[in-house]
Amino acid sequence: MNTTPPRTFPPAALRRPGRWAVLPAAVLAGAVLGGGYGALKTPQYAAVSYVIVVPAEKSDPAAALGFAQAYGRVATDIAVTGDAQVWAGVTADTLRKSVQAATSPDAPMISITARAEKPAKAVSMADGVARALVLNSTHVAGSTGVKVVQFSRATKPVAPVSPSAPLSALVGGCAGGLLGGLVLLVRPKRSSSRGEARHSRQPAATAAASPSTSPAAVPAPAVASHQPEPEAV
């Protein structure tokens, strides 16, 4: 019986020798996009102002730490409802988006960080929110037993906190290399699965096209029946 030997397919790496060019191309594209983003984006400056919560006379000192946590959570809300918008010269929406308050678990201190495109604006926003906290705590000191005082005013930043163009290019190149590596890991699996599917279909097609060479069934010879001889008298 003549059978056609199965075809052998070369590995995916030999069929597509240029697929490894995806990795350097992805790194280059990511570096260009990241560097362009860092160069075109407006730099951001950050200013930090500090306030501290102190207990009033005949008040529990441990309560200051709890009120510091509470004031830190509602710092931007107090600033919006107070006069911080006027002192900072920005809108309420800008205060909510650009100002963040952080508290310490060990000390009743609140840090107020403001980000803006100009250093002077960042300073005015941070100090405006701190001033609003101080004023609000003075109004409710009789019921809370604590008050907020200014601990340190914000200083004018000298360098932006947003990533520079070289740093953005480096981050973009790393991200592009990661994506290119993922593409290289996914593509060979797809090509090898397609090659295996074609290889499995080839023997089936060959078997269907070739004529059947199986011998026809030959009936077995009939067995002669044994007849007994007549007995002699």
Secondary structure as the mmCIF struct_conf table of DSSP 4:
data_model
#
loop_
_struct_conf.conf_type_id
_struct_conf.id
_struct_conf.beg_label_comp_id
_struct_conf.beg_label_asym_id
_struct_conf.beg_label_seq_id
_struct_conf.end_label_comp_id
_struct_conf.end_label_asym_id
_struct_conf.end_label_seq_id
HELX_LH_PP_P HELX_LH_PP_P1 THR A 4 PRO A 11
HELX_RH_AL_P HELX_RH_AL_P1 ALA A 12 ARG A 15
TURN_TY1_P TURN_TY1_P1 PRO A 17 GLY A 18
HELX_RH_3T_P HELX_RH_3T_P1 ARG A 19 ALA A 21
HELX_RH_AL_P HELX_RH_AL_P2 VAL A 22 LEU A 40
BEND BEND1 LYS A 41 LYS A 41
HELX_LH_PP_P HELX_LH_PP_P2 THR A 42 PRO A 43
STRN STRN1 TYR A 45 PRO A 55
TURN_TY1_P TURN_TY1_P2 GLU A 57 LYS A 58
TURN_TY1_P TURN_TY1_P3 PRO A 61 PRO A 61
HELX_RH_AL_P HELX_RH_AL_P3 ALA A 62 ARG A 73
TURN_TY1_P TURN_TY1_P4 VAL A 74 VAL A 74
HELX_RH_AL_P HELX_RH_AL_P4 ALA A 75 THR A 81
TURN_TY1_P TURN_TY1_P5 GLY A 82 ASP A 83
HELX_RH_AL_P HELX_RH_AL_P5 ALA A 84 ALA A 88
TURN_TY1_P TURN_TY1_P6 GLY A 89 GLY A 89
BEND BEND2 VAL A 90 VAL A 90
HELX_RH_AL_P HELX_RH_AL_P6 ALA A 92 SER A 98
STRN STRN2 VAL A 99 THR A 103
BEND BEND3 PRO A 105 PRO A 108
STRN STRN3 MET A 109 ALA A 116
BEND BEND4 GLU A 117 LYS A 118
HELX_RH_AL_P HELX_RH_AL_P7 PRO A 119 HIS A 139
TURN_TY1_P TURN_TY1_P7 VAL A 140 VAL A 140
HELX_RH_AL_P HELX_RH_AL_P8 ALA A 141 THR A 144
BEND BEND5 GLY A 145 GLY A 145
STRN STRN4 VAL A 146 SER A 152
BEND BEND6 VAL A 158 ALA A 159
BEND BEND7 SER A 162 SER A 162
HELX_RH_AL_P HELX_RH_AL_P9 ALA A 165 ALA A 209
BEND BEND8 SER A 210 SER A 210
HELX_LH_PP_P HELX_LH_PP_P3 PRO A 211 SER A 212
HELX_LH_PP_P HELX_LH_PP_P4 SER A 214 ALA A 232
#
